[in-house]
Structures are given as structure tokens and as C-alpha cells.
Amino acid sequence: MGKTITFNVNGAKKQEYVEANTLLINLIRDRLNLTGSKYACGIGECGACTVLMDGKPVLSCLTLAVDADGKSIVTVEGLNDDVSRVLRESFLEEGAVHCGFCTPGFLIASSYLLKEKPSPTEEEIKQYIKGNLCRCTGYVGIIRGIKKAAEKLGSSS
């Protein structure tokens, strides 16, 4: 048994028929062809599938598509504000990207962090990204990238 849902994704209104058990990650990747969010662990442990739902991070591998009905979804492809642009630059400058598989989830979490706390401490950064796993970087470059983005954004306001 399915349902037709209406939602916004990256600013565009969408209407999709989904089965009751369709996961949001599958709707995003397979039906909407937004492949930035990654399906990795499938059990909410790695953060690679993180998207913003009504402005808050959610794990799309644990979220049913029907829960997006009437909501606004932002995937990594939809991160197009100054915070996100500066984050991407800072990640590159600080070597926060290696294989890149985890990067979309880190960018979503970091974007949310910097909007909530424009000048985060290192402890706050670690707290906000604790649900995202990376097997390549050792997190040092990621933390430096977030700090650098906060500094750049702080100096531009």
C-alpha cells in the first residue's frame, strides 16, 4: 500500500507515489537521481546518507519517504549558500577530502553546525560530526576545514 507525497527537494516541489516501506535515501537516489547522498551502512551508523529535513539533519537510510510528505529536503546538491561554498573551499584547502564517499554527510552536518553555532569550539565540532564516519582522513583535516570555514565566515560578516 502506497501514498502520494508532496515535498520540496533542493527548492523544487515534487510529487511522488511511494510504497509505505520506501526509504528516503532510495527515493532521493533512485527516483530523483540525486546521488550525492550515499547509501553505505544502511543502519544509521555512518552518516553518509545525511540530508536536511526542514533544516535539521536526518539519516535518510532510516527515514521513510512518507515522512517527507509536506517537508523540505536539502541534499548535498542543494547546499548552495555562502556557508556551504566556504565549507567546500575549506575542506579542499585543509585536505578534508580523500576518497570523498563520506564528504556529502560531513558537508550537511557541518553546514547545519555553522548555521547553529557560527564560531564553534573544537569540542562542538566533534559533537556535531560524531554521527559521521570517515575511513580515510583521520578527521584532522575535516575538523581543520570546519574551523577554517568558521573563521572565514566570521571575518566576512
ChimeraX attribute file (.defattr): number of C-alpha atoms within 10 A of each C-alpha:
attribute: neighborCount
match mode: 1-to-1
recipient: residues
	/A:1	6
	/A:2	11
	/A:3	13
	/A:4	11
	/A:5	17
	/A:6	17
	/A:7	20
	/A:8	18
	/A:9	21
	/A:10	16
	/A:11	11
	/A:12	10
	/A:13	12
	/A:14	13
	/A:15	12
	/A:16	16
	/A:17	14
	/A:18	18
	/A:19	14
	/A:20	13
	/A:21	12
	/A:22	16
	/A:23	18
	/A:24	24
	/A:25	26
	/A:26	20
	/A:27	18
	/A:28	22
	/A:29	15
	/A:30	11
	/A:31	10
	/A:32	13
	/A:33	10
	/A:34	18
	/A:35	17
	/A:36	21
	/A:37	27
	/A:38	24
	/A:39	20
	/A:40	15
	/A:41	12
	/A:42	16
	/A:43	11
	/A:44	19
	/A:45	15
	/A:46	20
	/A:47	32
	/A:48	29
	/A:49	33
	/A:50	32
	/A:51	29
	/A:52	25
	/A:53	19
	/A:54	14
	/A:55	13
	/A:56	15
	/A:57	21
	/A:58	21
	/A:59	24
	/A:60	27
	/A:61	26
	/A:62	15
	/A:63	16
	/A:64	20
	/A:65	25
	/A:66	23
	/A:67	14
	/A:68	18
	/A:69	18
	/A:70	15
	/A:71	17
	/A:72	19
	/A:73	24
	/A:74	21
	/A:75	24
	/A:76	23
	/A:77	14
	/A:78	18
	/A:79	18
	/A:80	11
	/A:81	9
	/A:82	11
	/A:83	20
	/A:84	21
	/A:85	14
	/A:86	20
	/A:87	26
	/A:88	20
	/A:89	13
	/A:90	22
	/A:91	23
	/A:92	15
	/A:93	14
	/A:94	17
	/A:95	15
	/A:96	25
	/A:97	20
	/A:98	14
	/A:99	11
	/A:100	13
	/A:101	20
	/A:102	24
	/A:103	25
	/A:104	24
	/A:105	31
	/A:106	29
	/A:107	26
	/A:108	29
	/A:109	24
	/A:110	25
	/A:111	27
	/A:112	19
	/A:113	22
	/A:114	21
	/A:115	13
	/A:116	10
	/A:117	13
	/A:118	17
	/A:119	18
	/A:120	17
	/A:121	12
	/A:122	13
	/A:123	9
	/A:124	13
	/A:125	21
	/A:126	15
	/A:127	11
	/A:128	17
	/A:129	20
	/A:130	14
	/A:131	17
	/A:132	21
	/A:133	19
	/A:134	21
	/A:135	10
	/A:136	13
	/A:137	15
	/A:138	11
	/A:139	18
	/A:140	11
	/A:141	19
	/A:142	27
	/A:143	20
	/A:144	19
	/A:145	25
	/A:146	28
	/A:147	24
	/A:148	19
	/A:149	26
	/A:150	25
	/A:151	15
	/A:152	15
	/A:153	17
	/A:154	11
	/A:155	8
	/A:156	7
	/A:157	5
